Amino acid sequence: MIKLKVSAIILSPLLLLTVGATQSTNPGQRLTPPEINSMTPTGAGAGTSGVGGIQTRVLKGDPNKPGLYTIQLTVPANTKIEAHAHPDDRVATVVSGTWQIGYGTAFDEKKLKALVPGSFYTEPPSVAHFARTGNTAVMIQITGYGPTGTTYVTGGQEK
């Protein structure tokens, strides 16, 4: 009886690791820009500010579910995004255009920093930030650990 219990204790974790590894349907992903561009974008979805005109492509995972995700956003020219926050810890890279972003509970032009392609920034959990684009559209890629969401701040108060 003791041998059976010891065997179960040793084999159970191995069985869980094996089952988990076999459930991974996409162990690796490689996408070129043309392959990403061929993906049909949706409107402003989970993990975005929700502002109209934003196009979203989900590159990995599902921002609505627990787990790692990456989204690519194309934000139209002359777009202003008011102060908002997301519950998850996020990192982002500017792919094209000049993205102007600042931190704070209200949109403040003086706090904006212009980020050109190749720039990196963070969106810490529940830290309010705001952004805008100039005369050209901006593309950014954001990676976070979902589920994500968006909470707008108005006059220092959450909506």
Accessible surface in RSA format (square Angstrom, percent):
REM  Atomic radii and reference values for relative SASA: ProtOr
REM  Chains: A
REM  Algorithm: Lee & Richards
REM  Probe-radius: 1.40
REM  Slices: 20
REM RES _ NUM      All-atoms   Total-Side   Main-Chain    Non-polar    All polar
REM                ABS   REL    ABS   REL    ABS   REL    ABS   REL    ABS   REL
RES MET A   1   167.59  86.8 121.46  80.4  46.13 109.8 110.72  94.1  56.87  75.3
RES ILE A   2   136.17  77.5 134.51 100.2   1.66   4.0 134.62  96.9   1.54   4.2
RES LYS A   3   175.56  85.6 171.36 105.1   4.20  10.0 117.60 105.9  57.95  61.7
RES LEU A   4   123.63  68.8 118.65  84.9   4.98  12.5 122.08  85.7   1.54   4.2
RES LYS A   5   124.23  60.6 120.55  74.0   3.69   8.8  69.09  62.2  55.14  58.7
RES VAL A   6    72.96  48.0  72.65  65.8   0.31   0.7  72.96  63.4   0.00   0.0
RES SER A   7    49.51  41.8  45.73  61.0   3.78   8.7  18.76  40.0  30.75  43.1
RES ALA A   8    51.96  47.8  43.41  67.0   8.55  19.5  51.40  72.4   0.56   1.5
RES ILE A   9   125.31  71.3 116.27  86.6   9.04  21.8 122.10  87.9   3.21   8.7
RES ILE A  10   101.19  57.6  93.47  69.6   7.72  18.6  98.48  70.9   2.71   7.3
RES LEU A  11   107.46  59.8 106.28  76.0   1.18   3.0 106.42  74.7   1.04   2.8
RES SER A  12    56.84  48.0  52.04  69.4   4.80  11.1  30.19  64.3  26.64  37.3
RES PRO A  13    69.56  50.7  66.66  60.8   2.90  10.6  69.14  57.1   0.42   2.6
RES LEU A  14    97.32  54.2  96.43  69.0   0.89   2.2  96.71  67.9   0.61   1.6
RES LEU A  15   114.49  63.8 110.23  78.9   4.26  10.7 113.96  80.0   0.53   1.4
RES LEU A  16   130.77  72.8 123.10  88.1   7.67  19.3 123.43  86.7   7.35  19.8
RES LEU A  17   126.74  70.6 119.56  85.5   7.18  18.1 122.24  85.8   4.50  12.1
RES THR A  18    81.04  57.6  75.63  76.7   5.41  12.9  56.61  76.0  24.43  36.9
RES VAL A  19    65.26  42.9  64.39  58.3   0.87   2.1  65.26  56.7   0.00   0.0
RES GLY A  20    41.02  50.6   0.00   N/A  41.02  50.6  29.80  81.8  11.22  25.1
RES ALA A  21    74.59  68.6  50.17  77.4  24.42  55.6  60.37  85.0  14.22  37.7
RES THR A  22   104.44  74.3  72.07  73.1  32.36  77.1  68.56  92.1  35.88  54.2
RES GLN A  23   125.93  70.4 105.74  77.3  20.19  48.1  40.70  86.6  85.22  64.6
RES SER A  24    62.98  53.2  38.26  51.1  24.72  56.9  35.16  74.9  27.82  39.0
RES THR A  25   135.07  96.1  98.69 100.0  36.38  86.7  77.82 104.5  57.24  86.5
RES ASN A  26    86.17  59.4  67.98  65.7  18.19  43.8  27.20  65.5  58.97  57.0
RES PRO A  27   125.35  91.4  86.11  78.5  39.24 142.7  91.65  75.7  33.70 209.5
RES GLY A  28    52.50  64.7   0.00   N/A  52.50  64.7  37.72 103.5  14.78  33.1
RES GLN A  29    87.03  48.7  50.98  37.3  36.05  85.8  29.43  62.6  57.60  43.7
RES ARG A  30   225.03  94.5 199.62 101.8  25.41  60.5  83.81 114.5 141.22  85.6
RES LEU A  31    69.27  38.6  38.78  27.7  30.49  76.6  39.45  27.7  29.82  80.2
RES THR A  32    69.86  49.7  67.55  68.5   2.31   5.5  65.65  88.2   4.22   6.4
RES PRO A  33    96.50  70.3  94.10  85.8   2.40   8.7  96.50  79.7   0.00   0.0
RES PRO A  34    92.89  67.7  82.89  75.6  10.00  36.4  87.34  72.1   5.55  34.5
RES GLU A  35    82.44  47.3  78.34  59.3   4.11   9.8  33.21  64.2  49.23  40.2
RES ILE A  36    20.68  11.8  20.68  15.4   0.00   0.0  20.68  14.9   0.00   0.0
RES ASN A  37    86.46  59.6  71.40  69.0  15.06  36.3  22.38  53.9  64.08  61.9
RES SER A  38    91.56  77.4  55.91  74.6  35.65  82.1  49.46 105.3  42.10  59.0
RES MET A  39    59.22  30.7  51.06  33.8   8.16  19.4  57.18  48.6   2.04   2.7
RES THR A  40   121.58  86.5  97.89  99.2  23.69  56.5  67.79  91.1  53.79  81.3
RES PRO A  41    44.59  32.5  32.14  29.3  12.44  45.2  32.14  26.5  12.44  77.3
RES THR A  42    86.64  61.6  78.94  80.0   7.70  18.3  78.86 105.9   7.78  11.8
RES GLY A  43    42.76  52.7   0.00   N/A  42.76  52.7  28.74  78.9  14.02  31.4
RES ALA A  44    37.27  34.3   5.41   8.3  31.86  72.5   5.41   7.6  31.86  84.4
RES GLY A  45    31.39  38.7   0.00   N/A  31.39  38.7  26.79  73.5   4.60  10.3
RES ALA A  46    31.80  29.2   9.40  14.5  22.40  50.9  20.55  28.9  11.25  29.8
RES GLY A  47     1.16   1.4   0.00   N/A   1.16   1.4   0.00   0.0   1.16   2.6
RES THR A  48     4.28   3.0   0.06   0.1   4.22  10.1   1.50   2.0   2.78   4.2
RES SER A  49    10.28   8.7   2.37   3.2   7.90  18.2   2.48   5.3   7.79  10.9
RES GLY A  50    50.79  62.6   0.00   N/A  50.79  62.6  24.68  67.7  26.12  58.5
RES VAL A  51    39.99  26.3  33.74  30.5   6.26  15.1  39.92  34.7   0.07   0.2
RES GLY A  52    63.58  78.4   0.00   N/A  63.58  78.4  42.77 117.4  20.82  46.6
RES GLY A  53    46.98  57.9   0.00   N/A  46.98  57.9  28.12  77.2  18.86  42.2
RES ILE A  54     1.91   1.1   1.29   1.0   0.62   1.5   1.29   0.9   0.62   1.7
RES GLN A  55    70.67  39.5  69.28  50.6   1.39   3.3  26.80  57.0  43.87  33.3
RES THR A  56     4.18   3.0   2.96   3.0   1.22   2.9   3.00   4.0   1.18   1.8
RES ARG A  57    32.81  13.8  30.06  15.3   2.75   6.5   3.93   5.4  28.88  17.5
RES VAL A  58    61.11  40.2  47.04  42.6  14.07  33.9  47.04  40.9  14.07  38.2
RES LEU A  59    17.78   9.9  13.11   9.4   4.67  11.7  13.71   9.6   4.07  11.0
RES LYS A  60    96.40  47.0  90.78  55.7   5.62  13.4  47.23  42.5  49.17  52.4
RES GLY A  61    48.52  59.8   0.00   N/A  48.52  59.8  25.76  70.7  22.76  51.0
RES ASP A  62    48.94  34.3  43.06  42.9   5.88  13.9  20.14  47.4  28.81  28.7
RES PRO A  63     6.30   4.6   6.30   5.7   0.00   0.0   6.30   5.2   0.00   0.0
RES ASN A  64    98.06  67.6  78.35  75.7  19.71  47.5  23.25  56.0  74.81  72.3
RES LYS A  65   124.78  60.9 124.35  76.3   0.43   1.0  70.63  63.6  54.15  57.7
RES PRO A  66   108.64  79.2  86.42  78.8  22.22  80.8  86.63  71.5  22.01 136.8
RES GLY A  67    18.80  23.2   0.00   N/A  18.80  23.2  18.65  51.2   0.15   0.3
RES LEU A  68    90.76  50.5  79.81  57.1  10.95  27.5  79.81  56.1  10.95  29.5
RES TYR A  69     0.00   0.0   0.00   0.0   0.00   0.0   0.00   0.0   0.00   0.0
RES THR A  70    21.30  15.1  21.30  21.6   0.00   0.0  12.28  16.5   9.02  13.6
RES ILE A  71     0.02   0.0   0.02   0.0   0.00   0.0   0.02   0.0   0.00   0.0
RES GLN A  72     7.70   4.3   6.25   4.6   1.44   3.4   0.26   0.6   7.43   5.6
RES LEU A  73     8.07   4.5   8.07   5.8   0.00   0.0   8.07   5.7   0.00   0.0
RES THR A  74    35.49  25.2  35.05  35.5   0.44   1.0  31.89  42.8   3.60   5.4
RES VAL A  75     1.71   1.1   1.71   1.5   0.00   0.0   1.71   1.5   0.00   0.0
RES PRO A  76    44.22  32.2  40.25  36.7   3.97  14.4  44.20  36.5   0.03   0.2
RES ALA A  77    37.77  34.7  21.81  33.7  15.96  36.3  21.81  30.7  15.96  42.3
RES ASN A  78   112.58  77.6  79.53  76.9  33.05  79.6  33.88  81.5  78.71  76.1
RES THR A  79    14.67  10.4   9.36   9.5   5.31  12.7   8.24  11.1   6.44   9.7
RES LYS A  80   112.48  54.9  93.89  57.6  18.58  44.2  47.78  43.0  64.70  68.9
RES ILE A  81     5.68   3.2   5.65   4.2   0.03   0.1   5.68   4.1   0.00   0.0
RES GLU A  82    78.62  45.1  77.36  58.5   1.26   3.0  42.46  82.1  36.16  29.5
RES ALA A  83     1.17   1.1   0.81   1.3   0.36   0.8   0.81   1.1   0.36   1.0
RES HIS A  84     8.01   4.4   8.01   5.6   0.00   0.0   3.75   3.9   4.26   5.0
RES ALA A  85    12.41  11.4  11.90  18.4   0.51   1.2  12.10  17.0   0.31   0.8
RES HIS A  86     5.19   2.8   3.29   2.3   1.90   4.9   2.45   2.5   2.74   3.2
RES PRO A  87    76.32  55.6  58.10  53.0  18.22  66.2  59.75  49.3  16.56 102.9
RES ASP A  88    10.62   7.4   4.01   4.0   6.61  15.6  10.58  24.9   0.04   0.0
RES ASP A  89    89.85  62.9  78.84  78.5  11.01  26.0  23.91  56.3  65.94  65.8
RES ARG A  90     2.98   1.3   2.31   1.2   0.67   1.6   0.74   1.0   2.24   1.4
RES VAL A  91    62.62  41.2  61.85  56.0   0.77   1.9  61.89  53.8   0.73   2.0
RES ALA A  92     1.83   1.7   0.11   0.2   1.72   3.9   1.83   2.6   0.00   0.0
RES THR A  93    56.47  40.2  56.35  57.1   0.11   0.3  33.77  45.4  22.70  34.3
RES VAL A  94     1.06   0.7   0.00   0.0   1.06   2.6   0.00   0.0   1.06   2.9
RES VAL A  95    64.61  42.5  45.79  41.5  18.83  45.4  50.22  43.6  14.39  39.0
RES SER A  96    47.91  40.5  47.88  63.9   0.03   0.1  36.23  77.2  11.68  16.4
RES GLY A  97    20.71  25.5   0.00   N/A  20.71  25.5  13.64  37.4   7.07  15.8
RES THR A  98    50.81  36.1  49.39  50.1   1.42   3.4  26.17  35.2  24.64  37.2
RES TRP A  99    10.35   4.2  10.35   5.0   0.00   0.0  10.35   5.5   0.00   0.0
RES GLN A 100    29.98  16.8  29.98  21.9   0.00   0.0   2.12   4.5  27.86  21.1
RES ILE A 101     7.41   4.2   5.10   3.8   2.31   5.6   5.10   3.7   2.31   6.3
RES GLY A 102     1.87   2.3   0.00   N/A   1.87   2.3   1.87   5.1   0.00   0.0
RES TYR A 103    92.36  43.1  83.02  47.2   9.34  24.3  76.71  57.6  15.65  19.3
RES GLY A 104    18.00  22.2   0.00   N/A  18.00  22.2  17.40  47.8   0.60   1.3
RES THR A 105    75.37  53.6  70.84  71.8   4.53  10.8  45.90  61.7  29.47  44.5
RES ALA A 106    57.15  52.5  49.68  76.7   7.47  17.0  53.64  75.5   3.50   9.3
RES PHE A 107    34.92  17.5  10.33   6.4  24.58  64.0  10.33   6.3  24.58  70.4
RES ASP A 108    40.38  28.3  35.88  35.7   4.50  10.6  15.41  36.3  24.97  24.9
RES GLU A 109   101.75  58.4  87.97  66.6  13.78  32.8  46.32  89.6  55.44  45.3
RES LYS A 110   185.58  90.5 149.69  91.8  35.89  85.5 105.30  94.8  80.28  85.5
RES LYS A 111   114.47  55.8  95.32  58.5  19.15  45.6  59.85  53.9  54.62  58.2
RES LEU A 112    29.34  16.3   6.05   4.3  23.29  58.5   6.15   4.3  23.19  62.4
RES LYS A 113   141.79  69.2 137.97  84.7   3.83   9.1  84.86  76.4  56.93  60.6
RES ALA A 114    63.52  58.4  40.48  62.5  23.03  52.4  40.48  57.0  23.03  61.0
RES LEU A 115    18.18  10.1  17.61  12.6   0.57   1.4  18.18  12.8   0.00   0.0
RES VAL A 116    86.20  56.7  85.92  77.8   0.27   0.7  85.92  74.7   0.27   0.7
RES PRO A 117    73.83  53.8  55.22  50.3  18.61  67.7  55.63  45.9  18.20 113.1
RES GLY A 118    63.33  78.1   0.00   N/A  63.33  78.1  34.99  96.0  28.35  63.5
RES SER A 119    24.46  20.7  14.69  19.6   9.76  22.5  12.31  26.2  12.15  17.0
RES PHE A 120   123.50  61.8 101.90  63.1  21.59  56.2 101.90  61.8  21.59  61.8
RES TYR A 121    14.29   6.7   8.16   4.6   6.12  15.9  14.19  10.7   0.09   0.1
RES THR A 122    52.63  37.4  51.44  52.1   1.20   2.9  33.76  45.4  18.87  28.5
RES GLU A 123     6.79   3.9   6.57   5.0   0.22   0.5   0.83   1.6   5.96   4.9
RES PRO A 124    45.23  33.0  43.54  39.7   1.69   6.1  43.54  35.9   1.69  10.5
RES PRO A 125    62.98  45.9  52.51  47.9  10.47  38.1  52.51  43.4  10.47  65.1
RES SER A 126    86.61  73.2  62.12  82.9  24.49  56.4  37.19  79.2  49.42  69.2
RES VAL A 127    59.66  39.3  55.99  50.7   3.67   8.8  59.49  51.7   0.17   0.5
RES ALA A 128    12.42  11.4   6.59  10.2   5.84  13.3   6.59   9.3   5.84  15.5
RES HIS A 129     2.89   1.6   2.89   2.0   0.00   0.0   2.45   2.5   0.43   0.5
RES PHE A 130     0.00   0.0   0.00   0.0   0.00   0.0   0.00   0.0   0.00   0.0
RES ALA A 131     2.01   1.8   2.01   3.1   0.00   0.0   2.01   2.8   0.00   0.0
RES ARG A 132    68.60  28.8  68.47  34.9   0.13   0.3  14.43  19.7  54.18  32.8
RES THR A 133     5.18   3.7   0.00   0.0   5.18  12.3   0.00   0.0   5.18   7.8
RES GLY A 134    26.67  32.9   0.00   N/A  26.67  32.9  25.33  69.5   1.34   3.0
RES ASN A 135   134.05  92.4 108.68 105.0  25.37  61.1  28.42  68.4 105.63 102.1
RES THR A 136    87.30  62.1  82.92  84.1   4.37  10.4  73.37  98.6  13.92  21.0
RES ALA A 137    47.20  43.4  35.50  54.8  11.69  26.6  35.79  50.4  11.41  30.2
RES VAL A 138     0.20   0.1   0.15   0.1   0.05   0.1   0.20   0.2   0.00   0.0
RES MET A 139    36.84  19.1  36.54  24.2   0.30   0.7  31.73  27.0   5.11   6.8
RES ILE A 140     2.24   1.3   2.24   1.7   0.00   0.0   2.24   1.6   0.00   0.0
RES GLN A 141    52.24  29.2  49.18  35.9   3.07   7.3   4.86  10.3  47.38  35.9
RES ILE A 142     2.67   1.5   2.67   2.0   0.00   0.0   2.67   1.9   0.00   0.0
RES THR A 143    39.59  28.2  37.86  38.4   1.73   4.1  22.03  29.6  17.55  26.5
RES GLY A 144     3.56   4.4   0.00   N/A   3.56   4.4   3.56   9.8   0.00   0.0
RES TYR A 145   136.36  63.7 131.23  74.7   5.13  13.3  92.59  69.6  43.77  54.0
RES GLY A 146     4.25   5.2   0.00   N/A   4.25   5.2   0.32   0.9   3.94   8.8
RES PRO A 147    72.32  52.7  65.30  59.5   7.03  25.5  65.30  53.9   7.03  43.7
RES THR A 148    17.47  12.4   0.00   0.0  17.47  41.6   0.02   0.0  17.45  26.4
RES GLY A 149    25.30  31.2   0.00   N/A  25.30  31.2  25.30  69.4   0.00   0.0
RES THR A 150    51.25  36.5  15.80  16.0  35.46  84.5  13.71  18.4  37.54  56.8
RES THR A 151    53.00  37.7  49.36  50.0   3.64   8.7  21.61  29.0  31.39  47.5
RES TYR A 152    47.57  22.2  44.18  25.1   3.40   8.8  42.24  31.7   5.33   6.6
RES VAL A 153    19.07  12.6  11.06  10.0   8.01  19.3  11.06   9.6   8.01  21.7
RES THR A 154    78.04  55.5  71.17  72.2   6.86  16.4  70.91  95.2   7.13  10.8
RES GLY A 155    73.69  90.9   0.00   N/A  73.69  90.9  41.33 113.4  32.36  72.5
RES GLY A 156    43.12  53.2   0.00   N/A  43.12  53.2  17.66  48.5  25.46  57.0
RES GLN A 157   128.99  72.1 127.58  93.2   1.41   3.4  45.25  96.3  83.74  63.5
RES GLU A 158   132.69  76.2 105.83  80.1  26.86  64.0  31.25  60.5 101.44  82.8
RES LYS A 159   176.44  86.1 116.29  71.4  60.15 143.2  97.71  87.9  78.74  83.9
END  Absolute sums over single chains surface
CHAIN  1 A     9507.4       7486.2       2021.2       6190.1       3317.3
END  Absolute sums over all chains
TOTAL          9507.4       7486.2       2021.2       6190.1       3317.3
